[in-house]
């Protein structure tokens, strides 16, 4: 009898400890939940916690999300089911967040969703505070509203965030989006994927590490195919790396093929690099922009704040001798491949005194373009100009006379471009190599005559 009473008392104490511990953990979860919603809120996506009802072993919360893209705001609610004890799935807490569609959209999607949430995020919180977000959305095939046909391949993804919130790693996949309206407009996006592996240095607010966006195929057609655009094999990779007290950043963008407007472009590439950006200045800019976003300012205010912060930090950044390089811009068209590269280095020593472009900059430009492509671009530009002039002045000119005038203008422009040594012609390619240093401009290894540069003109 005595042993039974002692055993029962011990079990009761253990139960109270579990309940108390679970409730205490729940209090921490609520604080973290509210703080995370505040941190995620921005002018573009404003989040408000409507209520948070905490029980002994769990809680339920509702948030209101307002999407503001400059047009009419869109509101939708999210329901959060929170399990924080005891030992939910072997973790400190588990949160399931379900999107609740607005009433005007819900009716159109009810038949296809059959009670499923259009978007669900399962968050697993570890004992040390680390988080694992599992994102999922059911596939859908049916009507979007009354008139639009929609095929949605769902979403699958996972993002892991460290306990100190200084590291994030994950991937999100969207297999298919196919939207068709009664007017014959069709939008298709296939195999979209987003990956990231980012870290934030302890003393800074900006993020470093790689991220990537890829799209297998995207196409749009309107008016029964009369207007169409198709893109295959898009990739965009970005990288930011902290090296001591400076940050180096790069963006690598590429498309295997792009078709539209009667043009086909293959192997489109764009590579941009920023070197030796002062980490303290970048941190100050990041904090300034975050503060503006936290104050629910509009997009224009954020842009103005960004430019103001950059100008304020410019003297500090110039001390690091920063550089910007357009490593490669290239594309293959019917006439051949066109490529360009450029680089600007700041070499001044007294950033506080302001920048003197005549002595503080070193720059280079390399261009290679098929002559036939340049001729075609100039021809389009000249034809528009001549036809516009003939129309405005009400001149009676035949098509043959307009063609003759266009041909003469094109020949004159090409002769001006290739006749002074600024642009070299070899095997149907037009190339130039320009370098600027100490106030002097060298072109193809020789000093440039300023009058020769003025004679080049532009193809547009």
C-alpha positions as CSV (number, residue, x, y, z in Angstrom):
1,X,0.0,0.0,0.0
2,X,2.7,2.5,1.0
3,X,4.8,1.5,-2.1
4,X,1.8,2.1,-4.3
5,X,1.2,5.5,-2.8
6,X,4.9,6.5,-3.3
7,X,4.8,5.2,-6.9
8,X,1.6,7.1,-7.6
9,X,3.1,10.3,-6.1
10,X,6.2,9.9,-8.2
11,X,4.2,9.4,-11.3
12,X,2.1,12.5,-10.4
13,X,5.2,14.6,-9.9
14,X,6.7,13.4,-13.2
15,X,3.4,14.3,-14.9
16,X,3.4,17.8,-13.4
17,X,7.0,18.3,-14.5
18,X,6.2,17.3,-18.0
19,X,3.2,19.5,-18.1
20,X,5.0,22.5,-16.6
21,X,8.0,22.0,-18.9
22,X,5.8,21.7,-21.9
23,X,4.0,24.9,-21.0
24,X,7.3,26.7,-20.4
25,X,8.5,25.6,-23.8
26,X,5.3,26.8,-25.2
27,X,5.9,30.2,-23.8
28,X,9.2,30.4,-25.6
29,X,7.6,29.1,-28.8
30,X,5.0,31.9,-28.6
31,X,7.7,34.6,-28.2
32,X,9.7,33.1,-31.1
33,X,6.6,32.8,-33.2
34,X,5.6,36.4,-32.8
35,X,9.2,37.6,-33.3
36,X,9.5,35.6,-36.5
37,X,6.3,37.0,-37.9
38,X,7.6,40.5,-37.2
39,X,10.9,39.8,-38.7
40,X,9.4,38.4,-41.9
41,X,7.0,41.3,-42.4
42,X,7.9,43.9,-45.1
43,X,6.2,46.5,-47.2
44,X,5.6,43.9,-49.9
45,X,4.3,41.2,-47.5
46,X,2.9,42.5,-44.2
47,X,2.1,39.9,-41.5
48,X,-0.1,40.5,-38.5
49,X,-0.7,38.0,-35.7
50,X,-4.5,37.9,-35.2
51,X,-4.5,35.6,-32.2
52,X,-2.5,33.0,-30.3
53,X,-4.3,30.6,-28.0
54,X,-1.8,28.6,-25.9
55,X,-2.8,25.4,-24.1
56,X,-0.8,22.9,-22.1
57,X,0.6,20.8,-24.9
58,X,-0.1,23.0,-27.9
59,X,-1.4,26.2,-29.4
60,X,-3.3,27.5,-32.3
61,X,-2.6,30.9,-34.0
62,X,-4.0,32.8,-36.9
63,X,-2.1,35.4,-39.0
64,X,-3.2,37.8,-41.7
65,X,-0.9,38.2,-44.7
66,X,-1.3,41.2,-47.0
67,X,0.5,41.1,-50.3
68,X,1.1,44.6,-51.8
69,X,2.6,44.8,-55.3
70,X,1.5,48.3,-56.0
71,X,-2.0,47.4,-57.1
72,X,-4.9,46.3,-55.0
73,X,-3.6,44.5,-51.8
74,X,-4.4,40.8,-51.5
75,X,-5.3,39.5,-48.0
76,X,-5.2,35.8,-46.9
77,X,-5.1,34.1,-43.6
78,X,-2.8,31.3,-42.3
79,X,-3.8,28.9,-39.6
80,X,-0.9,27.6,-37.4
81,X,-1.3,24.4,-35.4
82,X,1.5,24.3,-32.8
83,X,2.5,21.2,-30.8
84,X,5.0,21.9,-28.1
85,X,4.9,19.0,-25.8
86,X,5.7,16.8,-24.3
87,X,8.4,15.6,-26.8
88,X,6.4,16.4,-30.1
89,X,7.9,14.0,-32.6
90,X,11.1,14.0,-30.6
91,X,11.6,17.7,-31.0
92,X,10.9,20.9,-28.9
93,X,8.0,21.9,-31.1
94,X,6.2,21.2,-34.4
95,X,4.2,23.8,-36.3
96,X,1.9,23.1,-39.2
97,X,0.9,26.2,-41.1
98,X,-2.0,26.0,-43.6
99,X,-3.0,28.8,-46.0
100,X,-6.7,29.7,-46.1
101,X,-7.7,31.0,-49.4
102,X,-9.8,34.2,-49.6
103,X,-13.5,33.6,-50.1
104,X,-13.5,34.8,-53.7
105,X,-10.9,32.3,-54.6
106,X,-11.9,29.4,-52.3
107,X,-15.1,28.6,-54.2
108,X,-13.3,28.1,-57.5
109,X,-10.7,25.8,-56.0
110,X,-12.8,23.8,-53.6
111,X,-13.7,21.0,-56.1
112,X,-10.1,20.3,-57.0
113,X,-8.5,20.7,-53.5
114,X,-11.1,18.5,-51.8
115,X,-10.4,19.9,-48.4
116,X,-6.6,20.0,-48.8
117,X,-4.6,23.2,-48.0
118,X,-3.3,25.0,-51.1
119,X,0.0,25.4,-49.3
120,X,1.3,23.8,-46.1
121,X,4.5,24.4,-44.2
122,X,5.6,22.0,-41.5
123,X,8.1,23.5,-39.2
124,X,10.1,21.2,-36.9
125,X,11.9,23.0,-34.0
126,X,14.9,21.3,-32.5
127,X,15.9,21.3,-28.8
128,X,18.7,23.8,-29.6
129,X,16.4,26.1,-31.6
130,X,17.3,24.9,-35.1
131,X,14.4,24.8,-37.6
132,X,13.4,22.6,-40.5
133,X,10.7,23.9,-42.8
134,X,9.0,21.4,-45.1
135,X,7.0,23.1,-47.8
136,X,4.4,21.3,-49.8
137,X,1.4,22.1,-52.0
138,X,-0.9,19.6,-53.7
139,X,-1.0,19.3,-57.5
140,X,-4.1,20.8,-59.0
141,X,-5.9,20.5,-62.4
142,X,-9.1,22.5,-63.0
143,X,-10.6,25.9,-63.1
144,X,-9.1,29.0,-61.5
145,X,-12.1,31.1,-60.9
146,X,-14.8,30.8,-63.6
147,X,-12.9,31.2,-66.8
148,X,-9.2,30.3,-66.4
149,X,-7.9,26.8,-66.8
150,X,-5.0,25.9,-64.5
151,X,-2.6,23.0,-64.1
152,X,-0.4,23.3,-61.0
153,X,2.2,20.7,-60.3
154,X,2.5,21.5,-56.6
155,X,5.5,22.6,-54.6
156,X,8.0,20.6,-52.7
157,X,10.8,22.0,-50.7
158,X,12.8,22.0,-47.5
159,X,14.7,24.8,-45.8
160,X,16.9,24.3,-42.7
161,X,17.8,27.2,-40.4
162,X,20.4,27.0,-37.7
163,X,19.6,27.7,-34.1
164,X,21.5,31.1,-34.1
165,X,19.5,32.0,-37.3
166,X,22.9,32.6,-39.1
167,X,22.7,29.8,-41.6
168,X,20.0,28.7,-44.1
169,X,20.1,25.9,-46.6
170,X,17.5,24.3,-48.7
171,X,15.7,23.8,-52.0
172,X,12.2,24.5,-53.4
173,X,10.9,22.8,-56.6
174,X,7.9,23.8,-58.7
175,X,7.4,21.1,-61.4
176,X,4.7,22.7,-63.5
177,X,2.5,25.8,-63.9
178,X,0.1,26.0,-66.9
179,X,-2.4,28.8,-67.1
180,X,-4.8,29.3,-70.0
181,X,-7.6,32.0,-70.4
182,X,-10.6,32.2,-72.8
183,X,-8.7,34.7,-75.0
184,X,-6.2,32.1,-76.0
185,X,-3.3,33.4,-73.8
186,X,-1.1,30.6,-72.5
187,X,1.6,30.7,-69.8
188,X,3.7,27.6,-69.1
189,X,6.6,27.3,-66.6
190,X,8.3,23.9,-66.2
191,X,10.8,22.6,-63.6
192,X,11.5,25.8,-61.6
193,X,14.0,25.2,-58.8
194,X,15.4,27.5,-56.1
195,X,18.4,26.5,-54.0
196,X,20.4,28.3,-51.3
197,X,23.2,27.7,-48.9
198,X,23.6,31.0,-47.1
199,X,25.4,32.1,-43.9
200,X,25.4,35.4,-42.1
201,X,28.7,36.4,-40.4
202,X,28.2,37.0,-36.7
203,X,29.0,40.7,-36.8
204,X,27.1,41.6,-40.0
205,X,23.5,41.6,-41.2
206,X,24.2,40.6,-44.9
207,X,24.2,37.0,-46.1
208,X,27.0,35.2,-47.9
209,X,27.1,31.9,-49.8
210,X,25.7,30.6,-53.1
211,X,22.1,30.6,-54.3
212,X,20.6,29.5,-57.6
213,X,17.4,29.7,-59.7
214,X,16.8,27.5,-62.6
215,X,13.9,27.1,-65.1
216,X,13.7,24.2,-67.5
217,X,11.3,25.9,-69.8
218,X,9.0,29.0,-69.9
219,X,6.7,30.0,-72.6
220,X,4.0,32.6,-73.3
221,X,1.7,32.9,-76.3
222,X,-1.2,35.3,-76.9
223,X,-3.9,35.7,-79.5
224,X,-3.8,32.1,-80.6
225,X,-0.1,32.0,-81.0
226,X,0.3,35.2,-83.0
227,X,2.5,36.6,-80.2
228,X,4.8,34.0,-78.6
229,X,7.9,33.8,-76.5
230,X,9.8,30.7,-75.5
231,X,12.8,30.2,-73.1
232,X,14.7,27.0,-72.5
233,X,17.4,26.2,-69.9
234,X,17.5,29.4,-67.7
235,X,19.9,29.4,-64.8
236,X,20.9,32.2,-62.5
237,X,23.6,31.6,-59.9
238,X,24.7,34.2,-57.4
239,X,27.6,34.1,-54.9
240,X,28.8,36.4,-52.1
241,X,32.0,35.6,-50.1
242,X,33.5,37.5,-47.1
243,X,37.3,37.8,-47.4
244,X,38.6,39.5,-44.3
245,X,37.0,43.0,-44.3
246,X,35.7,43.0,-47.9
247,X,33.0,41.1,-49.8
248,X,33.2,39.7,-53.4
249,X,30.0,39.1,-55.2
250,X,29.0,37.6,-58.6
251,X,25.9,36.9,-60.7
252,X,26.0,34.3,-63.5
253,X,23.0,34.3,-65.8
254,X,22.5,32.1,-68.8
255,X,19.8,30.8,-71.2
256,X,20.3,28.0,-73.6
257,X,17.7,29.3,-76.1
258,X,15.3,32.2,-76.3
259,X,12.8,32.5,-79.2
260,X,10.5,35.5,-79.7
261,X,9.7,38.3,-82.1
262,X,11.0,36.4,-85.0
263,X,14.4,36.1,-83.4
264,X,16.3,33.0,-82.1
265,X,19.0,33.6,-79.5
266,X,21.2,30.7,-78.4
267,X,23.6,30.5,-75.4
268,X,22.7,33.9,-73.9
269,X,25.1,34.6,-71.1
270,X,25.7,37.4,-68.6
271,X,28.4,37.3,-65.9
272,X,28.8,40.3,-63.5
273,X,31.3,40.6,-60.6
274,X,31.7,43.1,-57.8
275,X,35.0,43.0,-56.0
276,X,36.4,44.5,-52.8
277,X,33.2,45.8,-51.4
278,X,33.8,47.1,-47.8
279,X,32.0,44.8,-45.4
280,X,31.2,47.5,-42.9
281,X,29.7,49.7,-45.6
282,X,27.6,46.8,-46.9
283,X,26.5,46.0,-43.4
284,X,25.4,49.7,-42.9
285,X,23.5,49.7,-46.1
286,X,21.8,46.4,-45.2
287,X,20.7,47.6,-41.8
288,X,19.4,50.9,-43.2
289,X,17.3,49.0,-45.8
290,X,16.0,46.6,-43.2
291,X,15.0,49.4,-40.9
292,X,13.1,51.1,-43.7
293,X,11.4,47.8,-44.5
294,X,10.4,47.3,-40.9
295,X,8.7,50.7,-40.8
296,X,6.3,49.5,-43.6
297,X,7.5,52.1,-46.1
298,X,6.5,51.8,-49.8
299,X,8.8,50.4,-52.5
300,X,9.8,53.9,-53.7
301,X,10.9,54.8,-50.2
302,X,13.0,51.7,-50.0
303,X,14.7,52.5,-53.3
304,X,15.4,56.0,-52.1
305,X,16.7,54.8,-48.8
306,X,19.0,52.3,-50.7
307,X,20.4,55.0,-52.9
308,X,20.9,57.3,-50.0
309,X,22.7,54.7,-47.9
310,X,25.0,53.8,-50.9
311,X,25.9,57.4,-51.4
312,X,26.6,57.9,-47.7
313,X,28.9,54.8,-47.6
314,X,30.6,55.6,-50.9
315,X,33.7,57.3,-49.4
316,X,34.2,54.2,-47.2
317,X,33.8,51.8,-50.1
318,X,36.2,53.8,-52.3
319,X,39.0,53.3,-49.8
320,X,38.9,49.5,-50.6
321,X,39.6,50.2,-54.3
322,X,36.4,48.4,-55.5
323,X,35.9,47.1,-59.0
324,X,33.0,46.1,-61.2
325,X,33.5,43.7,-64.1
326,X,31.1,42.6,-66.8
327,X,33.0,39.5,-67.4
328,X,30.9,38.3,-70.3
329,X,27.8,39.3,-72.2
330,X,27.3,37.0,-75.2
331,X,24.7,35.6,-77.5
332,X,24.6,33.5,-80.7
333,X,22.2,34.7,-83.5
334,X,21.8,33.8,-87.1
335,X,24.7,36.0,-88.1
336,X,27.1,34.5,-85.5
337,X,28.1,35.1,-81.9
338,X,28.4,38.6,-80.3
339,X,30.3,39.1,-77.1
340,X,31.3,42.0,-74.9
341,X,33.3,42.4,-71.7
342,X,34.1,45.5,-69.5
343,X,35.8,46.3,-66.3
344,X,36.1,49.4,-64.1
345,X,38.6,49.7,-61.2
346,X,38.8,52.5,-58.7
347,X,42.5,53.3,-58.0
348,X,42.2,56.6,-56.2
349,X,43.7,57.0,-52.7
350,X,41.5,59.6,-51.1
351,X,37.9,58.5,-51.3
352,X,36.8,61.3,-48.9
353,X,37.8,64.0,-51.3
354,X,35.5,62.7,-54.0
355,X,36.1,60.7,-57.1
356,X,38.0,62.2,-60.0
357,X,37.2,60.1,-63.1
358,X,40.2,61.4,-65.0
359,X,42.7,60.0,-62.6
360,X,40.9,57.6,-60.2
361,X,39.5,55.1,-62.7
362,X,41.0,52.4,-64.9
363,X,38.6,50.9,-67.4
364,X,38.6,48.5,-70.3
365,X,36.0,47.4,-73.0
366,X,36.2,44.5,-75.4
367,X,33.6,44.0,-78.1
368,X,33.2,41.4,-80.8
369,X,30.2,41.4,-83.1
370,X,29.4,39.9,-86.5
371,X,29.4,42.6,-89.2
372,X,26.2,41.2,-90.7
373,X,24.4,41.6,-87.3
374,X,25.6,45.2,-86.9
375,X,24.5,46.0,-90.5
376,X,21.0,44.6,-89.7
377,X,20.7,46.6,-86.5
378,X,21.8,49.8,-88.2
379,X,19.4,49.1,-91.0
380,X,16.4,48.7,-88.6
381,X,17.4,52.0,-86.9
382,X,17.9,53.9,-90.1
383,X,14.7,52.6,-91.7
384,X,12.6,53.7,-88.7
385,X,14.3,57.2,-88.8
386,X,13.8,57.7,-92.6
387,X,10.2,56.4,-92.7
388,X,9.3,58.6,-89.7
389,X,10.9,61.6,-91.4
390,X,9.1,60.9,-94.8
391,X,5.8,60.5,-93.0
392,X,6.1,63.6,-90.8
393,X,7.2,65.8,-93.7
394,X,4.6,64.3,-96.1
395,X,7.2,63.5,-98.7
396,X,6.0,61.4,-101.7
397,X,8.6,58.6,-101.7
398,X,8.4,55.2,-103.2
399,X,9.5,52.0,-101.4
400,X,12.4,51.8,-103.8
401,X,13.5,55.3,-102.9
402,X,13.2,54.6,-99.2
403,X,15.3,51.4,-99.6
404,X,17.9,53.3,-101.5
405,X,18.1,56.0,-98.8
406,X,18.4,53.3,-96.1
407,X,21.1,51.5,-97.9
408,X,23.1,54.7,-98.4
409,X,22.7,55.6,-94.7
410,X,23.8,52.1,-93.6
411,X,26.9,52.2,-95.9
412,X,27.9,55.6,-94.5
413,X,27.5,54.4,-90.9
414,X,29.5,51.2,-91.5
415,X,32.3,53.2,-93.3
416,X,32.5,55.6,-90.3
417,X,32.8,52.7,-87.9
418,X,35.4,50.7,-89.7
419,X,37.4,53.4,-91.5
420,X,39.3,55.0,-88.7
421,X,41.0,52.1,-86.9
422,X,38.7,52.1,-83.8
423,X,36.9,49.0,-85.0
424,X,38.8,46.3,-86.8
425,X,37.2,43.9,-89.3
426,X,38.5,40.3,-89.5
427,X,36.7,37.4,-91.2
428,X,33.3,39.1,-90.9
429,X,33.8,40.1,-87.3
430,X,34.0,43.6,-86.0
431,X,36.2,43.9,-82.9
432,X,37.6,46.6,-80.6
433,X,39.7,46.7,-77.5
434,X,39.6,50.0,-75.5
435,X,41.6,50.8,-72.3
436,X,41.4,53.9,-70.2
437,X,44.1,54.9,-67.7
438,X,45.5,58.2,-66.3
439,X,43.1,60.2,-68.5
440,X,44.3,58.6,-71.7
441,X,42.3,56.3,-73.9
442,X,44.0,53.5,-76.0
443,X,42.1,51.7,-78.7
444,X,43.5,48.5,-80.2
445,X,46.9,49.4,-78.7
446,X,47.2,52.9,-80.1
447,X,46.2,56.3,-78.7
448,X,42.7,57.3,-79.7
449,X,41.9,60.4,-81.8
450,X,38.8,61.9,-80.1
451,X,37.4,62.8,-83.5
452,X,37.6,59.1,-84.5
453,X,35.4,58.2,-81.5
454,X,32.8,60.7,-82.4
455,X,32.7,59.3,-85.9
456,X,31.6,55.8,-84.6
457,X,28.0,56.6,-84.1
458,X,25.6,54.0,-82.5
459,X,23.5,51.3,-84.2
460,X,20.4,52.3,-82.3
